[in-house]
Amino acid sequence: MAEITLTEIEHRLNAAEENIKELFGKFNGIDKNLVATTTTLNNLLTLVGELKAAIETLKARPSAWWDKLIFALIGAAASGIISYFVK
């Protein structure tokens, strides 16, 4: 059985420490990317909600416009009929 010298142990320990630092750095980077991605997704969900509300408003607008037009035409017709009979 070959004996491991103290120098070899120190060398392996230094290499392991470097590997651990690199691994922690990668995990830290992944964690930061996850936070950024989550923030972006939350912003997108908020934007989609706003767009959905705007679309619903735009859908309702033509029907409200037609309602006003019909009421104006009925009012004009009623005024015309009343003025015809009053003369």
HUGIKA-V495955 format. One line per field, one symbol per residue. phi: phi as a letter, one per 20 degrees, with the letter a starting at -180 (. if undefined). Layout:
phi->???
//
This chain:
phi->.eeeeffffffffffffffffffffffffffffffffffffffffffffffffffffffffffffffffffffffffffffffffff
//
